[in-house]
Amino acid sequence: MKHLKVLIIAFFITTTAFSQKDSSSSKSADTIKVGNFVIIKKNKDGGTNSDDDKKGIKLNITFGDKSADKKFHKRRMDNLSTNWWIFDLGFANVRDNTNYTSAQSMGYFNTVHGSAVNQNSFALNTGKSSNVNVWIFMQKLNISQHVLNLKYGLGLEMYNFRYDHSLSYRNSPTPYVFNDTINFSKDKLYAGYLTVPLMLNINTTPHRHNGFSISAGVSAGYLVGSHNKQISAERGKQKYHGDLDLQPWRLATIAELGLGPVRLYGSYSLNALHKESTGVDQFPYAVGVRFSNW
């Protein structure tokens, strides 16, 4: 009898232990953690799943700890970032401050066929005068919390000034311009500059890929190519190469505006397009769209 009592007590202890273990397993089965994933089973009432109600089970999946869900994860930003092969497309024009009465006596204007060069001779077709820039690279250096940055780079600026009238440039025996008698279907002056821009950039949303930013600064460019290209029925296609008495250096103020994915740019020359000895006092400027990642 004594042995029977001992067996009965042992049976109840074993049953209770397994019951507690099963209950613990049931509770732990409601919450499953796999790596950084935490999966919580919930019933319709929002509580954990029970044996009495196995219908309408929902899964609530969280990443890591619950406290981490409330944190804002900022994307990592490098102090120095590089953007390769940036492309600009815009319109070009000039601010003309030339005193044409004085310029007539300086030898750059030549009367070849009896028509004197005047202000109308330099009139531009603004819809076809273009500025195309190709920047090999631009870099952005963090100065303060990625809000204030320094931007600089290297690229080629190309200006195409399309004339409404038959203005011709020649480079021999000395550079000069004259009004031609030919009606050209295309008459343009090309000037290309190897340019280094330097700007201060303010990015109001540094942790967003496309936000609001503004940049302003200066650029210095060296003339690496210039020519007068003309197309006509009488002469066909012709190019007249040379410096054409253009300034070898170009200094400009520059600016850039970022509005979401859209980038706008502008530049304005601080020195004249032509050399001072020509008497032509024109200051090129351009505005357009910049295709860039930042």
Stockholm file with secondary structure:
# STOCKHOLM 1.0

chainA/1-294         MKHLKVLIIAFFITTTAFSQKDSSSSKSADTIKVGNFVIIKKNKDGGTNSDDDKKGIKLNITFGDKSADKKFHKRRMDNLSTNWWIFDLGFANVRDNTNYTSAQSMGYFNTVHGSAVNQNSFALNTGKSSNVNVWIFMQKLNISQHVLNLKYGLGLEMYNFRYDHSLSYRNSPTPYVFNDTINFSKDKLYAGYLTVPLMLNINTTPHRHNGFSISAGVSAGYLVGSHNKQISAERGKQKYHGDLDLQPWRLATIAELGLGPVRLYGSYSLNALHKESTGVDQFPYAVGVRFSNW
#=GR chainA/1-294 SS CHHHHHHHHHHHHHHHHHHHHHHHHHHHHHEEEETTEEEEEECTTSSCCCSSCCSSCEEEEEESCHHHHTSCCCCCCCSEEEEEEEEEEEEEEEEECCCHHHHTTSSSBCCSSSCCCCGGGGCBCTTTCEEEEEEEEEEEEEEETTTEEEEEEEEEEEEEEEBSSCEEEECSSSCEEEECSSCCSEEEEEEEEEEEEEEEEEESCTTSSSCEEEEEEEEEEEEEEEEEEEEETTTEEEEEESCTTBCSEEEEEEEEEEETTEEEEEEEESSCSBCGGGCCCEEEEEEEEEECCC
#=GC SS_cons         CHHHHHHHHHHHHHHHHHHHHHHHHHHHHHEEEETTEEEEEECTTSSCCCSSCCSSCEEEEEESCHHHHTSCCCCCCCSEEEEEEEEEEEEEEEEECCCHHHHTTSSSBCCSSSCCCCGGGGCBCTTTCEEEEEEEEEEEEEEETTTEEEEEEEEEEEEEEEBSSCEEEECSSSCEEEECSSCCSEEEEEEEEEEEEEEEEEESCTTSSSCEEEEEEEEEEEEEEEEEEEEETTTEEEEEESCTTBCSEEEEEEEEEEETTEEEEEEEESSCSBCGGGCCCEEEEEEEEEECCC
//
